[in-house]
């Protein structure tokens, strides 16, 4: 359970809730699923690799089952919790114990909260905040050592998916540009109270050091939005679509007009770690018709000429017949560098 947004009830019957022995009810609609298996809690703490000097960020501590184990393992815990009932329960549970002065509880929405310094994050979160939370954490400075987070299993599998995997998507590419992601363990729904409708997985996220440049991250995502819109089509086919060419050219003309220089993406000194082994989940519908540019188009603005420029970039890197679903991080960055060399940017 975690500090995500509560969903407002709109006159519908209240969903069934599971009572906690202390009198607190857990609500599925609010993402409140408490880990009840102590062996699983121990396993998560062990796999997190917590040091005795670590300041630990916990998101969604709930009633404190995981919190206690984290306090045993590290120096201190900062817990972000949205539900005021859970905040009171945490305070009652640890008041008057040796843990009291090593626990700080922040009552608020984690997505809107300025997070303090922490060494490691351990969390069982409401699944509806998975994507924004991942990228909020990866944007946090100074960078933390790692995060061990429970996600809905499908989201977790997309997060760690490699090129060629059916689940490989824009989320996979963007996350793996900024971090090493590793699947740790699968968690069945019956390990929670109340049980969710889906299985879960625990994932380890380690931010890359040094972190990729902010401009690179933005441009990379801009390119990924295009490439993964129809990830199983060839890049040549994707970049021939009229909406794509028009959008990319508009950006190109705008940057030329203002004389803005965004710099070029290079491969020098970038650490890809273990890449050989969303934002959104943009799989696209590959059966939809494409609107391709007419090569004979001679309209004002030189659309056909710009299309030739784009196609030449793809040909130079031998990308015209390749598909996004199969491309590695190195290949995407090389493609981006070729576009930049031609003056084409994706911000």
Buried (B, 14 or more C-beta within 10 A) or exposed (E): BBBBBBEEEEEEEEEEBBEBEEEBEBBBBBBBBBBBBEEBBEBBBEBBEBEEEBBBBBBBBBBBBBBBBBBEBBBBBBBBBBBEBBBBBBEEBBEEEEBEEBBEBBBBBBBEBEBEEBBBBBBBBBBBBBBBBBBBBBEBEEBBBBBBBBBBBBBBBBBBBBBEBEBBBBBBBBBBBBBBBBBBEEBEBEBBBBBBEEBBBBBBBBBBEEBBEEEBBBBBBBBBBBBBBBBBBBBBBBBBBBEBBBBBBEBBEEBEEEEEEBEBBBEEEBEBEEBEEBBEBBBBEEEEEBEBBEEEBEEEEBBBEBBEBBBEBBEEBEBBEBBBBEBBBEBBBBBBBBBBEBEBBBE
